[in-house]
Amino acid sequence: MGITCGIDWAESHHDVALADDTGHIVARARIDTGATGFNDLLRMIAEHGGTPEGTPVAIETDKNLLVVALAEAGFTIYPINPRAVARYRERHGQAGGKSDPGDAAVLANVLRTDPDVHRVLPAVSEHGRAVKALARQHQEAIWALHQTISRLRSVLLKFYPAALQAFPNLKHRAALTVLTAAPTPEAGQKLTRHRLESLLRRCGRRNDPGLVEQILTDLRAPTLRQPPQVEASLGHAVAGLLGIVDSMHRAVDDLEKELGRVFDTHPQAPILRSVPALGPILAARVLAEIGDDQTRFVTPAGLRAFAGTAPITRASGRSHYVKARKVRNKLLCDACHWWAFAMLTKSAGARAHYDKRRAAGDHHNAALRNLANKLLGRLWWCLQHGEAWDDRAAWPQAHDGPNPAAA
């Protein structure tokens, strides 16, 4: 193989080690994280007879700029799981010692001894990486929004429980709009019917019979109160959180629009959008995590294991049991869960398979996971052959007789 390169990365620097065929470390260095460090790394590899095509690189991440630069330069990158690195480290000592230069040497020797058991960094196109960046940031923005709403609920519980009685679900735009106008119990009690109707119309909430009266009754109900000065301070905190939530809503909407636009122009978008229950955002999340490298998953089993829908077996002595896979791509697993859930109302075959698993004793999540496992196998075939989804081909037995009604 020639020389192998191991890189232990950190935010401020990277430790590099080069190993020869015998496992001897022929060079070590600490480089910075910018262009100067990258050039130093290229020079170091060249000085020891290495080339981009003949020098594999092991690193514990696949996300930083150094990985992008190495891939563009033609190097073969092996992202190694940190848990695997820890086990390889224990091959050479059990005292528990650890250092960044030592880990770089371990990574270099990982490729020298076991190159065939580790995955190469997939060759995802620039378009595919753009979809991934937007999809992940959109998901992260939604999670951050939910965390901020939870903070808002926590503050309201301290001094304004009537607001939570009136609006149990703070994610609704109506709740945020009314609370912006009445962020304290005093302001809530002064809210008039005419003003409340105007606020509800502004946020697009229909005026259901009794809705305004119910909200006014909840806001004006007798309740325990904080001292005036404390109540005013907490009201300022609520107003600030409401402003943050409003900004985050706009950011999520902007990310969603851009994600939909970028995804729709991807070559694999028509195939993914042909799948029942895969809307533009969920389909974009699936593509973001799978990628568009046709050689990444040689068989559907590899994709299923990556998504975590395929179970694993643990057998030792008389013990033998099958359980859900915990080490997985959690974002893809989450997307597959909602895809399978939505399929229950979109596909008679999917619903029949789910009902069969439930009748066999699976609980709800296990049945959905088994359904997602089936769906991924069919999706893998569609992507490999460049063909749109055919629900009759996916569930041939479900179409042999009368179609069961989808719930």
Summary of the structure (lengths in Angstrom):
residues: 407
radius of gyration: 27.6
end to end distance: 57.5
largest distance: 82.9
contacts: 1235
relative contact order: 0.07
helix: 58%
strand: 9%
